[in-house]
Amino acid sequence: MGHCGLCGVKITPVWQAINSAPKDGTRILALENYRRINEDETKEEPPEMLVAWWSVKKGSWVCYGVYVLSFEPTHWMPLPELPDGTISWLK
């Protein structure tokens, strides 16, 4: 999120197609929005939202903090600004 440089109005991010996401290592909020079936094929899983980034080395989207066998996001949006005083590794 940010503000318009001309008028100062707060800009609210919207979901965008994943093909428009940055592939330069920038962290994004990524949404995997399709039906998945568990290994035992008994339960559909809900969509997942994860902080992710494109890995040139792996040629795929990657994320921290969760074990993901496959993560194929369909949409993305920029991460919100962090609170003042927060130390961050995010780009």
C-alpha positions as CSV (number, residue, x, y, z in Angstrom):
1,M,0.0,0.0,0.0
2,G,1.1,3.5,-0.5
3,H,-0.1,7.0,-1.3
4,C,-0.5,8.8,-4.6
5,G,2.6,11.1,-5.1
6,L,0.4,13.8,-6.7
7,C,-2.6,14.0,-4.5
8,G,-1.6,12.0,-1.3
9,V,-4.7,9.7,-1.5
10,K,-4.1,6.3,0.0
11,I,-3.9,3.6,-2.6
12,T,-5.5,0.3,-1.8
13,P,-4.0,-2.7,-3.6
14,V,-6.3,-5.0,-5.6
15,W,-5.8,-8.6,-6.6
16,Q,-4.0,-8.9,-10.0
17,A,-3.3,-11.9,-12.3
18,I,-0.1,-13.7,-11.2
19,N,1.4,-13.2,-14.7
20,S,1.7,-9.4,-13.8
21,A,3.6,-10.1,-10.5
22,P,7.3,-8.9,-10.2
23,K,9.9,-11.7,-10.7
24,D,12.8,-9.8,-9.2
25,G,12.7,-11.3,-5.7
26,T,10.1,-8.8,-4.4
27,R,7.9,-10.4,-1.7
28,I,4.2,-10.3,-2.5
29,L,1.0,-11.7,-1.0
30,A,0.1,-14.6,-3.3
31,L,-3.2,-16.4,-3.6
32,E,-3.6,-20.0,-4.8
33,N,-7.2,-20.0,-5.8
34,Y,-8.3,-23.3,-7.1
35,R,-9.8,-26.5,-5.7
36,R,-7.3,-29.1,-4.5
37,I,-8.0,-32.6,-3.2
38,N,-6.1,-34.1,-0.3
39,E,-3.9,-37.1,-1.0
40,D,-6.7,-39.4,0.0
41,E,-9.1,-37.5,-2.4
42,T,-11.7,-37.0,0.3
43,K,-11.6,-33.3,1.1
44,E,-11.3,-30.1,-1.0
45,E,-8.9,-27.5,0.5
46,P,-9.6,-23.8,0.7
47,P,-7.5,-21.2,-1.2
48,E,-4.2,-20.3,0.5
49,M,-2.6,-16.9,0.8
50,L,1.1,-16.8,1.5
51,V,4.0,-14.3,1.3
52,A,5.9,-15.5,-1.7
53,W,8.5,-14.4,-4.3
54,W,9.7,-15.7,-7.6
55,S,13.0,-17.7,-7.4
56,V,15.0,-17.4,-10.7
57,K,17.2,-20.3,-9.5
58,K,14.2,-22.6,-8.9
59,G,12.0,-21.1,-11.7
60,S,9.0,-21.1,-9.4
61,W,7.2,-19.2,-6.6
62,V,8.6,-20.0,-3.1
63,C,7.5,-19.0,0.4
64,Y,8.6,-19.2,4.0
65,G,7.1,-20.7,7.1
66,V,5.0,-23.5,5.7
67,Y,5.8,-26.8,4.0
68,V,4.3,-26.6,0.5
69,L,4.5,-29.5,-1.9
70,S,3.3,-27.3,-4.7
71,F,2.2,-23.7,-4.7
72,E,0.9,-22.3,-7.9
73,P,-0.6,-18.9,-7.2
74,T,-3.2,-17.4,-9.5
75,H,-3.3,-13.9,-8.1
76,W,-1.1,-11.4,-6.2
77,M,-1.0,-8.0,-4.5
78,P,1.7,-5.9,-2.9
79,L,2.3,-6.4,0.8
80,P,1.1,-3.7,3.1
81,E,3.5,-1.2,4.6
82,L,5.1,-2.4,7.9
83,P,4.5,-0.4,11.1
84,D,7.0,2.3,11.9
85,G,10.1,1.0,13.6
86,T,9.8,-2.5,12.3
87,I,13.1,-4.1,11.2
88,S,12.5,-6.1,8.1
89,W,14.2,-8.3,5.5
90,L,11.4,-7.7,3.1
91,K,12.3,-5.8,-0.1
